[in-house]
Amino acid sequence: MSERVPFRDLRRDWAEIGTEIRTAAERVLASGRYVLEEEVDAFERAFAAACGARHCVGVGNGTDALSLTLRAWGIGPGDEVLVPALTAMATWMAVAGVGARPVPVDVDERTLGMEPQSLEDAVSPSARAVIPVHLYGAPVDMEALGAVARSHGLRVLEDAAHAHGARLNGRPVGTLGDAAAFSFYPTKNLGAVGDGGAIVTDDEALADRLRILRHYGSQERDRPALVGVNSRLDAVQAAVLRCKLAHLDDWNERRRATAHRYLDALSDVPGLTTPSWPHGADPVWHLFVVRSASRDGLADNLRRGGIESAVHYPLSAVDTVPFADWGARGAAPRARRAADSVLSLPCHPHLTTTDEQRVIDCVREAVPAPDHSGIA
Ligand SMILES: *Cc1c(COP(=O)(O)O)cnc(C)c1O
């Protein structure tokens, strides 16, 4: 029996760059300066530069990056925020967390990103902002979505938690809307060794307000200007992230190579739909997601072959307990169909070619052979 192919094993990341990470973390531990200060500033500058944005504000996690931006825009009870019906629950929770109402927008049948006409259809007079998600690492069609947003005066907050380093028509995500929220959860393309998040924006007033909000509403000690929270990017995480940022392009390139090997080997498998992305998008393959009507059977077959897979996401948010009573049921048929058929295959910078070949062979074996009998 050959070895298991784990969906993601962060020990392989450690095996490659553990020495660098240890040095970065020790520098902070020895410095006695653990909250905000220079390590966080240095990472914020580096990440803003990597995104081609003017400002970066580090916060405690990706969910806070989303919700603090909404708060900074004064969005709260009585307001609506448009969100994709297929995304991580965090996108929805961030909206609900500020007291606003998340309104589902159905996704594109092919790319599974937020669909522009569905956005148009979902806008109401209470709508204040839209959160397009660069799902699975593929930039959404921001040109079309941005046009709809502009025509209704909506602010655009990119949820870039899957898409560190992805580009659309040569422009990095993070600069395609009014602001962008990133998560540095350990398994993301740029991952910390714990929680972390950041907002990237060109809007200086927004960045200033976020710096105040994340730190008890205060710029000056004990003299708060706003009601804020405590959601700071940890200095140890900032040091680790700065170290890992130097590897981001290389690691994304390795994800891309894996994805293209899968695409080459799996695109002709009958009954299996391989990923699509909008024209001009350069995805970073946070996840490689196929679709199959017999998704659960395929996952079982992979498991028997020692290969771990995952489902992103098994339910549209409109079918989850907290949002079931929000009048959203029945909406978003494409997102709901996708939730029943998506399967994420292992795709990360530390897959070996042997791992990849095993995934490919196993998927090809698991999907029923085409019927050439000529009988319909
Ligand atoms: C991970 C994730 C988040 C939230 O990030 P946390 O750091 O876990 O709070 C938000 N949106 C999407 C799409 C995510 O995948």
The ligand as a Tripos MOL2 file, in Angstrom:
@<TRIPOS>MOLECULE
LIG
   15    15     1     0     0
SMALL
NO_CHARGES

@<TRIPOS>ATOM
      1 C1        -10.6670   31.7280    5.3510 C.3       1 LIG1
      2 C2        -11.6990   32.6220    4.7730 C.ar      1 LIG1
      3 C3        -12.1600   33.7750    5.4220 C.ar      1 LIG1
      4 C4        -11.9020   34.0960    6.8580 C.3       1 LIG1
      5 O1        -10.6880   33.9870    7.3330 O.3       1 LIG1
      6 P1        -10.3330   33.7310    8.8790 P.3       1 LIG1
      7 O2         -8.9530   34.2260    8.9360 O.co2     1 LIG1
      8 O3        -10.4680   32.2630    9.1190 O.co2     1 LIG1
      9 O4        -11.2710   34.5490    9.7120 O.co2     1 LIG1
     10 C5        -13.0030   34.6280    4.7310 C.ar      1 LIG1
     11 N1        -13.4080   34.3510    3.4880 N.ar      1 LIG1
     12 C6        -13.0260   33.2340    2.8450 C.ar      1 LIG1
     13 C7        -13.5090   33.0130    1.4430 C.3       1 LIG1
     14 C8        -12.1770   32.3300    3.4690 C.ar      1 LIG1
     15 O5        -11.8200   31.2110    2.8330 O.3       1 LIG1
@<TRIPOS>BOND
     1     1     2 1
     2     2     3 ar
     3     2    14 ar
     4     3     4 1
     5     3    10 ar
     6     4     5 1
     7     5     6 1
     8     6     7 2
     9     6     8 1
    10     6     9 1
    11    10    11 ar
    12    11    12 ar
    13    12    13 1
    14    12    14 ar
    15    14    15 1
@<TRIPOS>SUBSTRUCTURE
     1 LIG1         1 GROUP 0 **** ****
